[in-house]
Amino acid sequence: MKIDTIFLTILESTQRSVYLEKEKKISAIKVIIRKLDSLKFLFKIAWEIEVLDNKAYARISEPLFESGKILGGWLKYLKENSPTVGEK
């Protein structure tokens, strides 16, 4: 299933990004955020076509949105603490 594949990719990519250099970490997190947005979109479609009921959608979407906030905060932190061009 597409949702399963995207979810596992997000988990694996997040785990791997912890060990990357800061510059590579920033681009990796941007990709993870895009994949997370795709996952949220697929769950929303599943809810809209009534594959998921309201309770299941709420239970799934809350941790996904929280994960997005965490990833966004991580990205912001890395950008703010990265040397600008010429400072390396």
C-alpha positions in Angstrom: 0.0 0.0 0.0 1.3 3.5 -0.9 0.6 4.9 2.6 2.7 2.1 4.2 5.6 2.7 1.9 5.6 6.5 2.5 5.3 6.0 6.2 8.3 3.6 6.3 10.3 5.9 4.1 9.7 8.8 6.5 10.8 6.8 9.5 13.9 5.4 7.8 14.9 8.8 6.3 14.4 10.5 9.7 16.6 8.0 11.4 19.3 8.3 8.8 19.2 12.1 8.8 20.3 12.2 12.4 23.8 11.1 11.3 24.2 13.4 8.3 26.3 16.5 8.1 24.4 19.7 8.8 24.2 20.8 5.2 23.0 17.4 4.0 20.6 17.2 7.0 18.8 20.3 6.0 18.0 19.0 2.5 17.1 15.6 3.9 14.6 17.1 6.3 13.0 19.1 3.5 12.4 15.9 1.6 11.0 14.2 4.8 8.6 17.1 5.3 7.4 16.8 1.7 6.8 13.1 2.1 5.0 13.8 5.4 2.8 16.3 3.5 2.0 13.6 0.9 1.1 11.1 3.6 -1.2 13.7 5.3 -2.8 14.3 1.9 -3.4 10.6 1.3 -5.0 10.2 4.7 -7.2 13.2 4.0 -8.4 11.6 0.7 -9.0 8.3 2.5 -11.2 10.2 5.0 -13.0 12.2 2.3 -13.9 9.1 0.4 -15.0 7.5 3.7 -12.4 4.8 3.9 -11.5 6.2 7.3 -14.2 7.3 9.7 -13.9 10.6 11.7 -12.5 8.9 14.8 -9.8 7.0 12.9 -8.8 10.1 10.9 -8.5 12.2 14.0 -6.4 9.5 15.7 -4.0 9.3 12.7 -3.8 13.0 11.8 -3.0 14.3 15.2 0.5 12.6 15.4 1.2 13.4 11.8 0.6 17.1 12.3 2.7 17.0 15.5 5.5 15.3 13.6 5.3 18.1 11.0 5.7 20.7 13.7 8.7 18.8 15.1 10.4 18.5 11.7 9.7 22.1 11.0 11.3 23.1 14.3 14.3 20.9 13.6 14.7 22.5 10.1 14.4 26.0 11.5 17.0 25.3 14.2 19.4 23.9 11.6 19.0 26.9 9.3 19.4 29.4 12.2 22.6 27.6 13.4 24.2 26.9 10.0 27.1 29.1 8.9 26.2 31.4 6.1 28.3 31.4 2.9 31.8 32.5 3.7 31.6 31.8 7.4 32.8 28.2 7.1 
